[in-house]
Amino acid sequence: MSPTAVIVTILAYFAAILIISYFTGRKTDNAGFFSGNRKQSWYLVAFAMISASMSGVTYVSVPGMVASTGFGYMQMAFGFIAGQLVIAFVLIPLYYKMNLVSIYGYLENRFGISSYKTGAWFFFISKMLGASVRLFLVCLALQLIVFGPLGIPFAVNVAITIVILILYTFKGGVKSVIWIDTFKTICMLTSIVLCTVFIAKELGLSFGGILSTVTHNDMSRIFFFDDPNNPEYFFKQFFGGMFTVIAMTGMDQDMMQRSLTCKNYKDSQKNIITSTIIQTFVILLFLILGELLYIFAAANGITETGDKLFPAVATGGALPLIVGILFIIGLVACAYSAGGSALTALTTSFTVDILNTSHKSETEITSTRKKVHLLMAVGMGIVIYVFNLLNNTSAIDAVYKLASYTYGPILGLFTFGILSKRTVSEKWVPLTAIIAPVLCFILQTNSARWFGGYKFSYELLIFNALFTYLGLLIISHRPDIRK
């Protein structure tokens, strides 16, 4: 696929989302930017949430990891379902009851300002790193198939990506993000289904042939119960997935900002349950596509694996041009969906939580919000560039490893607040939240030596939250009932 064809495809796509952004953001005030004025239909939000959770990392990394882990990622997907049920029936009613714009306002109400700021700062670090990893992947793919052949440096590639994010989120905020995510979900689903169909056709497989291939191929293994030391061990993956989605969705301003735009908590619950069911089937489709990609690559002498497999097969010329176009549309739809919403959430959290603009006028908030928005965008660009210099692992693996360290304290804070009635000594909360990830790093580094070869996977997040919980328990005391 020529760089010119890729550029034309991308420009056409961005023209479409900028038009959507213009019409949805024309009359948006600060309430519309931060919470969509709490007037969004639940089914619209549910459909938009599909592309929101399926980032460029999912689009490229999940198919690419099939050769090494089979369909083992489905174990995490089953954990995602359990986690989403906790979000829908525990967290959502709580957030709506408190009428929160930023979900970290819960921590201020429950504990105090220090806990509130700690949660907000850990979210800021988590989202800045996680969103940058996701955007790095799309920049990497575009560098491979567009910017590299044209001799354009990676830094320019990153700058263009950031400018695009700014253009369609600067005015409309989450209100625009939801409508654009809906469009992106349509693009992503169309892309993944048609790419699967075209590749299967090239392999001479009918629908029944695809099912037979998946059923009898060694790469289709889903469950791993035999070796607890294996990172793919079922209970590691299931509970890792469950607590990861609770932390990275239910306690993440980015993801919850969409759900909190629904009219009431019951509509928000419908949104979460509906999107979860659809997302599970989409993940399975990604894995089936990954298996077909490896079979096609082996038959056509393509040696790329992992994150580079899908881009290499789709744009390498061995398939019809339409497959490459569909790949590009699906990739940018996934990647920019995650990037745009992350930028909006970072702006919201930094403006509302860290700078505390509640006492300012509407005009002052708007001015601050715009400055913060630009600052967050520049910060994401810098992190993407640095990650390019340091990356040596699968992007989806990197995302969940980062989450294990940065979301653990947030999960611990919320869990302690919900399950316990005790009051904490506020001045020690930041130190507790810092010590927990340090203990996890020590544990992960020495686990094989200390525990007979056991290696931690994504379940490290659970231990991080547990250490935070125990630390809060140590610095807490019974509430004074006389007050």
C-alpha positions, -999 to 999 in steps of 0.1 A, spaced: 0 0 0 15 33 -11 20 62 14 -2 84 -8 -31 60 -4 -26 59 33 -25 97 36 -56 101 15 -75 76 37 -64 92 69 -73 127 56 -108 116 46 -113 100 80 -102 131 99 -123 153 77 -153 133 88 -145 135 126 -137 172 124 -171 178 108 -188 158 136 -167 177 162 -177 211 148 -215 204 149 -214 187 183 -192 213 200 -206 245 186 -226 255 218 -208 234 244 -202 251 277 -180 239 305 -207 215 318 -210 201 283 -172 197 280 -168 179 314 -201 159 317 -221 162 284 -247 181 305 -259 146 317 -283 144 287 -268 116 266 -288 85 256 -276 53 272 -276 33 240 -255 60 222 -230 59 251 -229 21 251 -221 20 214 -195 47 218 -179 28 247 -170 -1 224 -143 19 205 -134 36 237 -123 4 253 -108 -10 221 -78 12 216 -51 9 189 -33 -14 213 -63 -38 212 -65 -35 174 -29 -44 168 -15 -62 198 -44 -86 205 -42 -103 171 -4 -102 173 -2 -120 207 -21 -151 194 12 -169 185 26 -167 220 -5 -169 242 -32 -184 220 -67 -173 229 -56 -169 265 -66 -133 264 -102 -144 266 -95 -154 302 -90 -117 309 -121 -109 289 -142 -131 312 -127 -112 341 -136 -80 324 -173 -91 326 -171 -97 363 -154 -63 368 -180 -44 348 -208 -59 369 -190 -44 400 -188 -11 383 -224 -11 372 -240 -21 405 -215 -7 431 -197 23 417 -222 38 393 -250 43 419 -224 59 442 -211 84 416 -246 94 406 -257 98 442 -229 122 449 -235 140 415 -198 139 407 -181 156 377 -147 141 386 -150 107 403 -121 116 426 -144 139 444 -156 108 462 -122 105 479 -125 141 492 -159 135 505 -149 102 522 -114 110 535 -103 146 528 -83 168 505 -50 149 507 -67 116 496 -85 135 469 -53 150 455 -35 116 458 -62 99 437 -62 127 411 -24 127 407 -22 89 404 -49 91 377 -30 118 360 2 97 359 -17 65 349 -37 81 321 -8 101 307 14 70 305 -13 46 294 -28 69 267 7 77 254 15 40 251 -17 35 231 -10 65 208 26 53 205 14 22 188 -6 41 161 24 64 156 46 33 152 23 18 126 20 51 106 58 55 108 62 20 92 37 25 64 37 63 58 62 86 74 92 62 72 90 57 34 86 94 30 117 101 51 97 120 78 111 117 114 91 101 141 90 134 161 70 150 132 47 120 132 40 125 169 34 162 165 8 157 137 -10 131 159 -12 155 188 -24 184 167 -52 162 154 -63 153 189 -64 189 199 -85 200 169 -114 176 176 -115 178 214 -105 214 222 -141 228 221 -166 200 225 -149 179 252 -167 147 262 -199 157 243 -179 156 210 -160 125 221 -191 104 225 -205 113 190 -170 108 175 -166 75 194 -199 63 179 -186 70 144 -153 53 153 -171 22 166 -188 18 132 -155 22 114 -137 -2 137 -163 -30 135 -166 -26 98 -128 -28 95 -123 -58 117 -152 -78 101 -142 -71 65 -105 -76 71 -114 -111 85 -136 -118 55 -110 -108 29 -81 -127 46 -103 -158 50 -112 -155 13 -75 -154 3 -70 -185 24 -99 -202 7 -119 -205 39 -157 -202 41 -174 -194 74 -175 -231 82 -138 -233 73 -129 -205 97 -148 -223 125 -130 -256 117 -96 -238 116 -102 -221 149 -114 -253 165 -85 -275 155 -56 -251 156 -32 -251 186 -33 -213 187 -70 -214 197 -64 -226 233 -83 -204 257 -79 -219 292 -46 -225 311 -51 -244 343 -20 -266 344 8 -244 357 3 -217 384 37 -203 376 27 -196 340 16 -159 335 -13 -173 314 -27 -193 343 -65 -189 344 -69 -174 378 -41 -149 373 -57 -138 341 -93 -138 353 -88 -119 385 -62 -97 369 -88 -88 342 -115 -83 368 -96 -59 390 -79 -42 360 -113 -33 346 -125 -21 380 -95 1 383 -89 12 347 -126 17 339 -146 21 371 -119 43 388 -107 60 357 -120 95 350 -116 89 312 -139 59 310 -164 70 337 -167 105 322 -186 89 293 -209 68 316 -217 98 338 -231 116 308 -262 94 309 -294 108 323 -295 87 355 -277 58 371 -300 31 357 -294 43 321 -256 42 329 -259 6 341 -277 -3 309 -249 13 289 -222 -6 308 -238 -41 306 -247 -37 269 -212 -25 258 -196 -52 279 -215 -80 261 -206 -66 227 -169 -60 236 -165 -96 246 -176 -108 212 -153 -82 195 -123 -94 215 -130 -130 203 -132 -117 167 -98 -100 172 -83 -133 183 -98 -152 154 -84 -126 130 -50 -130 147 -50 -167 140 -59 -161 104 -31 -135 101 -5 -159 113 -17 -186 89 -17 -162 60 18 -148 70 32 -183 71 18 -191 37 31 -159 21 66 -157 36 58 -128 59 81 -129 89 67 -101 111 51 -111 144 35 -94 174 25 -58 171 39 -56 135 20 -86 121 -13 -70 113 2 -38 97 26 -59 76 -1 -83 63 -28 -56 57 -5 -31 39 22 -54 24 6 -58 -10 -3 -95 -7 -40 -87 -1 -64 -64 -21 -59 -26 -15 -92 -24 3 -78 -45 32 -50 -19 37 -76 9 36 -98 -9 61 -68 -15 84 -58 22 84 -94 33 91 -98 7 120 -64 16 134 -69 54 135 -105 49 147 -93 29 177 -62 49 185 -76 84 182 -108 74 201 -86 64 231 -63 94 227 -91 120 223 -110 108 253 -78 105 274 -69 141 266 -104 153 276 -102 133 308 -68 146 317 -80 181 311 -111 176 333 -92 160 361 -63 185 361 -87 214 359 -113 203 384 -92 181 408 -57 195 409 -62 232 401 -96 233 420 -115 257 398 -148 254 417 -146 289 430 -139 305 396 -163 321 372 -174 304 340 -151 326 319 -121 319 342 -128 281 341 -130 282 303 -96 301 300 -79 277 325 -94 246 308 -81 256 274 -46 262 287 -46 229 305 -59 211 274 -29 223 254 -5 215 282 -18 180 284 -15 175 247 21 186 247 28 163 276 14 133 258 35 141 228 67 141 249 58 108 266 51 91 232 85 102 219 103 90 250 84 56 249 96 52 213 132 54 226 126 29 254 101 4 240 111 -32 239 79 -51 246 43 -57 234 23 -25 237 -7 -42 253 16 -59 279 32 -25 286 -2 -10 292 -13 -35 318 21 -36 335 19 2 339 -17 -1 352 -5 -27 378 17 0 394 -3 32 388 -39 21 393 -32 0 423 -32 28 449 -64 42 433 -81 8 436 -69 5 472 -82 40 481 -117 34 467 -119 -1 481 -110 11 516 -134 39 514 -163 17 503 -157 -13 526 -145 4 557 -160 31 580 -126 41 594 -111 75 591 -75 79 579 -47 102 590 -47 124 559 -10 135 560 2 98 556 -20 90 526 4 101 498 33 82 514 11 51 517 2 53 480 38 56 470 51 28 492 26 2 478 40 3 442 75 1 456 67 -30 475 51 -45 444 82 -38 424 103 -56 450 78 -85 450 78 -88 413 116 -86 410 122 -114 435 91 -136 431 107 -163 411 135 -167 437 112 -164 467 83 -185 455 97 -214 436 96 -199 401 63 -181 404 61 -150 382 36 -123 386 13 -113 357 -15 -87 358 -26 -99 392 2 -76 406 -25 -49 405 -44 -68 432 -14 -69 455 -7 -32 448 -43 -24 459 -39 -48 489 -7 -31 501 -25 3 498 -55 -10 517 -33 -24 545 -13 8 547 -46 28 550 -57 4 577 -25 11 596 -29 49 594 -66 48 602 -87 50 633 -124 45 642 -145 76 635 -154 98 664 -191 91 668 -194 121 691 -190 145 661 
